[in-house]
Amino acid sequence: MPETSPDPVSQHPWLHDLVTSLSAPTTVLSEASGQIRESGVQGVLHCDVQVLSSAVLLIDGEEPTPIGGGPVCAGVARFVAVPRGLGGGGPDAAVRVDRTRTVGAGRLEERVELSSHRPRPVPATVTLVVTPARQRVETIRSPGSQPPSTPERSVDGSHVHWGADEVVADLDAPGARIDDDGRAVRLHWTVEVPVGGTVGLTWRLSLEAPTAPVTGLGDRNVPALHREPQARADDRRLPALIGTSWSDLQALRMAPADDPGAVFLGAGSPWYFTLFGRDSLWAARLLLPFGTDLAEGTLRALAARQGTKTDAATGEEPGKILHELRATATQHAQGGVGGGMSLPPLYYGTVDATLLWICLLHDSWRWGMPEDTVRSLLPALEGALGWLGDHGDEFVRYTGSGTGLANQGWKDSADAVRFADGTIADGPVALCEVQGYAHEAAVHGAELLDHFGRPGGVFWRDRAQRLAARFRESFWVTGADGERFPALALDGSGRPVDSLTSNIGHLLGTGLLSAAESEQVAALLSGPALSSGYGLRTMASTEGGYWPLSYHCGSVWAHDTAIAIHGLHRSGLGASAFGLVEGLLRTAAEFGYRLPELHSGEGRSLVPYPAACRPQAWSAAAIGPLVQVLAGLSADNGTLECLPPENSPFGALRVSGLRFGPDEVTVTVDREGRGRLSTTPPSLS
């Protein structure tokens, strides 16, 4: 099948050099100077709608020269500049401008302060040029699909109001004089910088989306991820990554509008700031060492929308867990590769989310989720198992209509499933990792059914046994160098798609592989073809379809690497994960400890993937497997073990703020590799 080149008009805007400040469901993207320009995806977005496309600061009619600044935390950024034409000549700057941006759920506030040490006051006119907008995020992502609209607005003194339908915006600029030319709105302040002092001004933007299906938490203090872990380690990259990731994870927390207690993580900013089945489930699962509250909210939010009927247009099927929830239908290019797709607001085109829902419920139970909570979710468990029973008779393959995603696994771009020679496979395919999820879901679903006195355990264990035997017969292939490995998939006619990919890392710990097979997979993951030194390549560099800047055929995804680390640990092969741990820490340091959605799979240096989201929930959630493998944490009902792998190159560490059931847990690993746990009952924490 020939490759299709993307239409230049619809290529995605790039994000790699932008500063992102966020608090779900609000995102602000600017250039490094702090200026927000009418370019790409820059602007203020709320509930998937861009409401402001520019905010350019001028001092006496000129842009100040940026000299520093950047993110402070997920929702705060600070920028420093000097207006070189203000306050006289000489080599020293006469006036300094500090612009502090604070983003909350449905609000943006900027504080602009001018300071000077001149011997006399410095008069200045501060102008902010803002452009109200009304454009959905998917049209920004695929420019040219439809022109942006300029919303009508009203001006009343220092107040501007615009918007309708999806998002309503109110801008307040105390003390400003406002000019509106029909396109841009100019806010003018006349100030005088005192001798040796500072003068400040503030503008605020308030946003409401009354019809949005999901919302942010605002200032509500909810259990999920509310207590920040504290880390100390010989390797200082680990505490830095935990701190930055935690700030991002808090900012990504969302809840359904109809159930504000069911907290989940929005998949990522700016493209995926909503409930995604697969992404939200994996993020919650990777973060289980930090508590089960997030898992409970995620399971609830998805169970409430579990499929009840068969609908070819949406991909809905009885028992199925959704892929994506939006306010409106969306139309956009597919992973930047040829052709378009149309997705309904509630879309079920995922082959793995239902299985991952079962796995998360089981793992949450092992990490101490209250039995009453687990029991309340058993009807959804039985529905999910029913879906597996209907679709996994031989292998679990894609289902649903052809109007949505061409690929329904996590590598969902149209060109993601390729043979070793680079040829794109015809579907519907059966992905290797999905069979691993299916095996694990069957075994662990049976365990839950048995424990809670429900029938069906024997049936599901037998089903898992037969799946393992069929997988061993059908998926294992021999590569060009003679090594055996699981194929990426079976194509629509049952042929093994014989490329070596990171998907095999997802098989670890699912029970689908024998101990010897797990060791073989571990060796492949640490080999130079897959391990880039900055994480795990999605496709081995030896394959015909490999390209390090491909979305799914050679790039490195942090969550993909973290899942492999998680699987190595669960397979008793924690020491084999050290190279991948080092790769994630090295990548984190290069990206200011905010791990992107993905980056290039080039091994010689770290190169960004320009359109990648930052932050991304399951990338930030990689801190869970890092702590788990380095501390050797394993949870079972009532028992938490700490058995660090031997000969760790990362030295000592101490992490507090972990949770096991109701207890707060601190884990300590000394330089000799000895681990120790201490717990604090909830009444004392």
Residue, then its C-alpha position, 0 to 999 in steps of 0.5 A: m500500500p503506498e504511503t500518502s503524503p500529508d496535505p501541506v495546508s493541513q499540517h499540524p502547528w508546532l508546539h516544541d518552542l512554546v510555553t504552556s501554562l494550564s489548569a484544566p480545562t484552560t490552556v495558554l500557549s505563548e512564545a518564549s518571550g511571553q508574547i501571544r501571537e496570531s500564529g499556529v496554536q498560540g492563544v488562550l483555549h478553554c474546553d477545546v475552544q480558542v477564545l483569544s488568539s493574541a496578547v501582545l505587550l507594548i511599551d510606548g508603542e514598541e515591544p520590549t526586548p525579552i531577556g529571560g523567564g519561562p514556566v514557574c509551575a504548571g499554571v504560572a509563568r514569568f517573563v522578563a523584558v526591557p523596553r530599550g527605548l524607555g528612560g534614556g540611553g546608555p548600556d544599562a536598561a532603564v526599566r525592567v518589565d516583569r510579566t507574570r501569567t497565572v492560569g486557573a480553571g476558567r481564568l487567566e490573570e496577568r500582572v505587568e510590573l515596571s521597575s526602575h532605578r532612574p533618578r527621576p520618574v519614568p512615564a510610560t504607556v503600556t498597551l496590550v493588543v488582544t484579539p478575541a477568537r472563536q475557533r475549535v482546537e481541531t480546526i487549529r490543528s488542521p489549518g485550512s479546514q475552515p477559516p477562524s471566526t471573529p466573535e462579536r463583542s461589547v465594550d463597557g468601560s474597562h470591560v470586554h465581553w464576547g462569545a456564545d454557545e460553547v464558551v463565554a469570555d469576559l475580559d477585565a482591565p482595571g484602569a485601562r482605556i480600551d480601543d476596539d477596531g473590530r478585530a483587535v482590542r487595545l488596552h492602554w494604561t498610562v503609568e509613571v514608574p517611581v524613582g527606585g520603585t515599581v508600578g503594576l497593572t493587571w488584566r483578567l480573563s474569565l471563561e465559562a463553558p456551560t455545555a462542556p461535558v467535562t470540567g476542571l476542578g478549580d480550587r476544589n480540594v479533592p483526594a485525587l493527587h492532592r498531596e504532593p510526594q516529597a523525594r530525595a535521591d542521589d540522582r537529583r534528576l528523579p526529585a526534579l522530575i517528580g516535582t514537575s510531573w506532579s504539578d502538571l498532573q494536578a493541572l490536568r485533573m478533570a471531572p465529568a460535568d455530571d459527576p464532579g467527584a469522578v476525577f480523571l486526567g485529561a490526556g494532554s494539552p492542547w490537543y487531547f484535553t478531555l477524557f480519553g479511555r486508553d490514556s486516562l486508564w494508563a495514566a491512573r494505572l501508572l500512578l497507583p503507587f500514589g493512591t487509588d483515588l484517581a483510579e476510582g474516578t477514572l473507572r467511574a467516569l468511564a463506567a458511566r459511559q460504558g456501551t449499551k448498544t451497537d452503533a456503527a457510527t460511534g463504534e459503541e458496543p455493549g460493555k465497551i469503554l469509550h475512546e474519546l469524549r468531546a462537546t461536538a463532533t470533530q473532523h481532522a487529519q489522522g496523525g498527520v498522514g493522509g485522509g481525514m476522519s470524522l469522530p462523533p462527540l462520544y466515540y468508542g473506536t478503541v480496541d484496548a480501553t475495555l481491557l485496560w479498564i478491567c486491568l486497572l480495576h484489578d490493580s487498584w484492588r491490589w493497591g488497596m481500593p476499598e472493597d465496597t468501591v470495587r463491588s460497586l464497579l462489578p456490573a461494569l466489570e461483567g459488562a467489559l468481560g462480556w465485550l471481550g467474550d464477544h470479540g476475542d474468540e480467536f484474537v481481539r481485532y479492531t471493530g466499528s465503522g470505517t469513518g473513524l480511526a484506521n488503527q484502534g490501538w495506542k499507535d493510532s495513526a494511519d501508517a502505524v502498522r507496518f511489515a518489516d519491509g515498511t509496507i502498511a498492513d491491511g486490517p482489521v489487525a490483531l495487535c500483539e499488545v492487545q492480546g496481552y491485555a486480553h489475557e491479563a483481563a481474563v485472568h484478573g477478571a476471573e480473580l475478581l469474580d471469584h473473590f466477590g462470589r460471582p460466577g465465571g472464573v473458571f471460564w475466563r481462566d480457560r479462555a486465557q490459557r487458550l489465548a496464550a497457546r494460540f498467541r505462541e503459535s501465531f505471533w512469534v516470528t524470526g527476524a533477519d538476524g535470527e532472533r525470535f520475537p512477537a510480531l507487531a500484529l496479525d493483518g486482516s488475513g492472519r499474516p504476522v506483521d513481522s516488524l520489531t516494535s516497542n509493542i512487545g514491551h506491553l506484553l511483559g507482566t500480562g501472563l501471556l509470556s513464559a519466563a524465558e519469553s519474557e527474558q527474550v523480550a527484555a533483551l530486545l528492549s535493551g538492545p540498540a535497535l529499540s533502546s535509543g538512549y533516550g527511551l524506547r523507540t516505537m519501531a526498531s531502527t533496523e526496520g524498513g518503516y523506521w524514521p525517528l521523526s515518525y509519529h509511531c514508527g521510530s519516535v520515542w514516547a515516554h509512556d511507552t517506555a514507562i509501560a515497558i519499565h512497569g512490565l519488566h518490574r512485574s516480570g521480576l526483571g527490574a534490573s533490565a529496566f535500568g537502561l530505560v530508566e536512565g533514558l527517561l531521566r536523561t530525556a526529562a533533564e533535556f526538556g526541563y523535567r516536563l516530559p513531552e508526549l513524544h520525541s525523536g528516536e534519533g540516538r545521537s542527540l535529543v531532538p523534539y517532535p515539533a507537534a508533541c503535546r507538553p504536558q501529556a498525562w501518561s508521560a507525566a505519569a511515568i514517575g510511577p513506574l520509575v519509583q516502583v522499579l527503583a524501590g522494588l514495590s509490589a502490592d497485593n491485597g493487604t501486603l506491600e513489598c519493597l525489594p529493590p533490584e540489585n546493583s542499581p546505578f541510581g544510588a539512594l532514594r527516599v520518597s514520601g507521600l506514596r499510598f497503600g490503601p488508606d495509609e501514607v507510605t514512605v519508601t527508603v532505599d540506601r546506597e547498598g540497595r536495602g529497601r525499607l517501608s514506613t507507613t502512617p495511618p490515615s488518622l495521623s497523616 
